[in-house]
Amino acid sequence: MIFKKAVLTLIFISISLTSTALTANQTVGGKATNLVPILACVWDPIGKAGPVGQIMAEAKIHAANWGVDLSYVVYEDERIAIEEFKLGRCDAVNMLGFRAREFNSLTGSLGAIGAIPSYEAMGIVLKSLSSKKASKLMRNGEYEIFAIGPAGAIFMFTRDRTILLPGDFAGKRMAVLDDIPESAYLSKKHGITPVSSTIFNSILKFNNGSVDLTAAPAIVYEPFEMHKGLEPNGGIYEEPFLFITMQVVARWEKFPEGFAQKARDQAMREYNRFVKWLVDPEATIPEEYWIEIPKHLYDYWVEDFRQSRIELGEMGIYDSRTLKLMRKVRCKLEPENAECSAARKE
């Protein structure tokens, strides 16, 4: 399938996080005791032909050793996997961070536009949220976030590389996801014409000229042949405008005491390995496609994103606690930033 290579890394991380979250139990004398039956809904858009089979087969062995009797069902559609989980037909499910917002607004707001400037910043944020001190915040009602990992820097692909300011997007057609409430806000703010799309067909629409703009991680460039959409006058903005996460949501009561924290700790131990898988594909993009926005203009983007986050936070779309945490991390890494001394802070 055309997207197989593109999603392999992303889904490997996703399923690895799922298996991590489901195999963090204890052993007694090296032998599993009191096996807890767990059914996971596993999202892999490639289906059973993807990496899910091998990864979960290995996870099942570890799970048995660590006290969990693990079984799983594979879904090619992330939304269906989530719906099955919500209906109680499985005990855990993996999903992109923005979809986790309905289960936990704190972690679901990690993908706020422009809020995380680098993988270094993301690592600090995730370490804080995955710590034992933050464990109470990971639980919301019957749900708990069992693992959070990086799913990639998201870059803006444009068919017109002369655009250097947010205001110049007016009138342009952009692929957007229907179920992301900030999409409507940002489209209206910048006069963009939103074109309803799925994660994968947004790239196809960009290549055939149906849209002028789309957002995507670097891993899709080569397998999706995105040079077709970039020629003759397009490019990719060098600075990612957001970073997304992959999260595992589970019903905490189904699992042994202390299980969730061990899973979050293990996911953080894997952080650097996951980042390497995501960063390496950026080197495959030819240098001529990257668009470097001059510093004096990029400051406009930074401030525009900041104002958008503040407004989206006031609207209740982003969790103010998450916005505050990410601001603190940004100002820790770059204390000279204007936002760090601004009167109106996130």
N, C-alpha and C positions, 0 to 999 in steps of 0.2 A: 504494500500500500504506500501511497506517496508520502504519508506523514510518518512512516515507521521509524526512519533514522532520526527524524526531528524530535520525536517525543521519547525516544529510548532513554536518554539521560534523565529527562524530567520524570518519567514514569518510574525509572529505576529508583530515583530518590524517593518518590511518592510511596512505592511499595516497600522500599527499604524502611521508611519511617513506620509504615503500618506493621511490618514484621517486627521492628524494634519495639514498638509499643505493645505488641502482643507476646513478647518473649522475654519480659524483664522480671519474671518471678524468681522465687528462691528454690534452692535445692537443699535437701537434708542428707548429709553423708553421700553426696554425689548422685542421689537418686530422687526422682520426682515423687512427691507425695500429694495426695488429695487433688488430683487433676481437676481443674476447673474447665468445664466445657465453654468454649468461646467460638462464635461464628462471626467472621469478618466479611463485610462487603468491600471488595477491593476494586477500585477503579483503574482500568487499564484500557485506553482507547483502541489499543491493538487487539484487545480481547485475550483469549487463552493462548494465542500464538505469540503474544508479547513476552516480556521478561517475567511476567507474573508467575508462571508455572514454576520456573526454577527457583525464584526467590522465595515463594511461599512454601515450596516443598522443603527447602532448607529451614525456613522458619518453623515449620511444623515439627521438625526433629528437635530443634532447640526448645520449642514450646513444651514438648513432652518432658524434656530434661529439666525444665524450669517450672513445672507444675501446671501447665495449661494444655488442655486437649483442644488444639486449634483446628478449625475447619474454615473454609472460605468459599465465597461465591464471587465470580468475576463479572464485572459490568463494563461495557464499552462506553456507556453514557454516564458521565459523572453525576448528572442530575437524578437519574434513575437510582443509582447506588445510594445517593443521599436520601431519596424518598423511601427506599426500602428500609434504610436505617431508622428514619423517623417513624415508620410504621411498626418498628420493633422486630423486624424480621432478621436483624443482625445486631451484634453488640458493639461494633466499631466500624468506622469507615474513613477512608482518606479522601481529602479534597483540597482544592486551592484555597488559600487564605481568605479571599473575599467571600467565598461561600460559607466559611465558618462563622461569619458575622452573626447569623441567626442563632447560633449556639453559644457564642461568646463574643460580645461586642468588643471586648478588650483586645483579644488576639485577631479578631476579624478586621480591625482597623489598622493593622500593620502595613497594609498596602496603600496607605494614604499618599496622595500625589506629592512627590518631591520630599517626603518626610524622612526617608532613609537615603543618604547620599552615597553610600559605599557598602561593600561587603564587610569592611571593618566595623562600620557603625551598626550594621545588621547583627553581626556577631555579638556585640555588646548588648544590644537590645534583647536578643533572644536568650542570651545567658542570664540576663536579669529576670526575664519572664519565666525561664525554666528553672530558676533557683527554688530551693525549699521555702524561702521567705515569701515567694509569690504563689505558692501552691494553692492557697485559698482563692486566689483570683482566677485560677485555671478551671475552677468548678462553678457551674451555673445550673442550679436545679439538678436535674438528673444527668446532665452532660458534663464531661470534663475533657480538656485538651490534653491528650496523652503524649503528643510529640509535635514539635514545630521545627521545620527545616527550611533552608533556602530553596526557592524554585526558579530563581533567575532575576537578573536585571532586565527591565523592560525598556526597550528603545523605541523611539518614534521613527517610523519609516515614512518618507514623504516622496511624492513624485515631482516636487518642486523645491529644489535645494536653495532657492533664493529667499525662502521664508526664514527669517531670523528672529522674529518676535511673535509672542502669542497672539497679538491682535491681528496679525496677518493671516491667521487661519480662517477668518471670516469668509463664508461662502464655500469653503472646501468641504468635500464629502469625507466623512470619517467612519470607519467600521467601529461599532460599539456593541457591547453586550447588553441585552435588554434588562437583565436582572441586576445591574450595577447602578444603584440610585445616583451616584455622583456623575454618571455619564450624562444624564439629562441636564444637570446643573452646569457642567463644564461646556456642553454643547451650546446652551443658551448664553452663557457668559461670553463665549468667544465667537458666537454667530456661526458655529459649525453646523453643517447638515448631517445629522446622525443617520447611519445606515445600519439597520439591525443585522447582526451577524453572530455566528458561533465562533468559538476560539479558533477553529481551523479554517473555516471558509472565509474568514476575514482576510487571511493571507492570499487565498485564491482570488478574492475580489480586488485586492491590491494589484496583483500581477496582471489581471485582465483589464485594469483601468476603471472598474466599477466604483472604486473609492480612491481618493487622493492621499489619504492618510490611514495608517494602521499601526498598532502597537504590538510588539512581539519580542521574545528573547532572541539572543544571537544564535541559539542552536537551530533555529528554523531556516536561517539564511541559505545554507548550502543545499539541504535536501528539498526545500521548497522552490529552489531556483529563483530566489527573490530578486536577482539581478534583472529579471524580465520586467518587474514592476519599477525598478529604479532607473532603467534606461528610458530616455537619454539624459534627463535632467534631474533625476532624483538623488536621494541620499539618506543617510541615517544619522540622526543627531548623536554626537559622540557621548554626551552625558545622558545616562538613563534617567527617565523621569519618575520612575518608581521601581521598587524591588518587591517581588511577590514571594509568598511563602507557601509551603505545602504543610497541611496540618492533619493530624489524626484526632478525630472526635470519638469518644466512647461513652457508654453508660457506666459510670464509675462503680455503681453498686454490684456490677457483675464480676468485678475483679478483686483479687486479694488485697488486703491492706498494704499500703506502701508501694503497690505496683506502679501507679501512674508516675510517681516521682522518679523511680528507677528508669522508666521509659524515657522521660524527659532528659534525664542526665545522660543516658546513652545516646540520644539524638544529638546532644551538644558535643559529645565526644567525636561524632562523625562530621561535625560542621565543616571543617577545613577540607575534608575529602569531597564532600558534596560541592563546595564552592569551586574546587579545581575542575570538576566535571562540567560545571556551568560556564566557567571563564574560558577554558581552552577553545571552544568554538568561535569566540570573538576574533581569534587570530586568523580564522579562515576567511574573514571578510576583507576584500581588497581595500587598501588604504584610500583609494580615490573616492570611495563611497561615503566615508565618514565626513560629517559636517561639524566643524569646530566653530562654536558660537563665540565671538569675541567677548572678553571678560566684561566690558562695559555694557554689553547687551544681555549677557547671561544673568547679570544682576536683576534685570527686569523679570526674567523667568522665575528666579528664586523668590522674589517678592510676590509675584503673581500666584505662585504655588502656595506660599505662606498665607496669603489672604484667603485663598480658596479653602485651605484646610481649616482656618479659623471659622469661616462661614459654614462649612460643612459640619464642623464640630458643634456650632451653635444650633444647627438644624437637627442635630442628633444622629446624623449619618455616620460620623466618626466619633469614637469614644474619646472624650477629653483627657482621660487618664493616659491613654496610649499616646496621644499627641504631645502631652507634657513630657512623658518619658523620652520620646524620640527627640524632642527639642533639647532636653538636657544632654543627651548623648551627642547631638550635633555641636552644641556649645562646648562640650568637654573636649571634642576633637579640634574644633575651630572656634575658640573663644572670641576671635576678632570679628566674627560675622555680625552684621548689623542687627540681626534678630535677637542676638544675645543681650543687647542693651535697649531693645525696643520697649516702648511703654505698653503696647498691646502684645501680650505673649500668648502662645498656645498653652 
